[in-house]
Amino acid sequence: MFYESIGSGRPVVFLPGWGGNNGETQAAHEPVFADRPGWRRIYIDPPGTNHRPGDPSITDQDGMLDAIAETITQVLGSDQYAVSGTSAGGLHARGLIKRDPERVLGLLLRVPGVIADRAARTLPTDDYLRRTAAFEAASQAKQDNYYDPAEQSADLEFLGRIQSDPATYGLREDPAARFERPTLIVTGRQDTVTGYADAWGLLDDYPTATYAVLDQEEHDLPVRRPTLYRALVADWLDRMDAS
């Protein structure tokens, strides 16, 4: 698996959404670290992304999680690390904590996928989303710069086989696990892909979590409120520094 490492210090592993690569994840988070030394950022591209074919031995999310965990061990050995997961990457991040909670310093979930079966998700409408010209331009720029290139470089057949069935798109074992270290969950009020309500049910597992629902943001947040999102991430890092 491909990964990119930036900076030095305590590691933070970033896991992208399904079919995504580290480009958008870097763009969303690197500004937070511009004036914050002491953190090593590791951006991972899962199997089947960024011009790398899928592994035929991987047939479900458990196999994907195995590959991610193996890569983290290859890069970090037994060192502790914080982990951030976007969308489906949130499922992988929670799966890593389920396997070895003592190794993880903190958890960031951005628009996390909680329920594999889309038909069973609690989803809002986007009726109240203000589609201003500036917002549409910013959304289109993100699509052009990150999402379209990620799709064009992905092994869509490999990824589609896993995603097409909730039985293989979810983990076989519920990733719920008690985790008392600094946690941040950020969702979009107008996110019609994973929503915000299902993530609220995760709070019982994370007694020190900050939970935010950002109005005027969809599944590709942050678009309209990048400053607010970065402030929340900075606060998460502050809490890890303090602990």
Buried (B, 14 or more C-beta within 10 A) or exposed (E): BBBBEBBEEBBBBBBBBBBBBBBBBBEBBBBBBEEEEEBBBBBBBBBBBBEBEBBEEBBBBBBBBBBBBEBBEEBBEEEBBBBBBBBBBBBBBBBBBBBEBEBBBBBBBBBBBBBBEEEEBBBBEBEEBEEEEEBEEBBEEBBEEBBEBBBEBBBBEBBEBBBEEEEBBBBEEEBEBEBEBBBBBBBBBBBBBBBBBBBBEBEEBBEBBBBBBBEBBBBBBBBBBBEBBBEBBBEBBEBBEEE
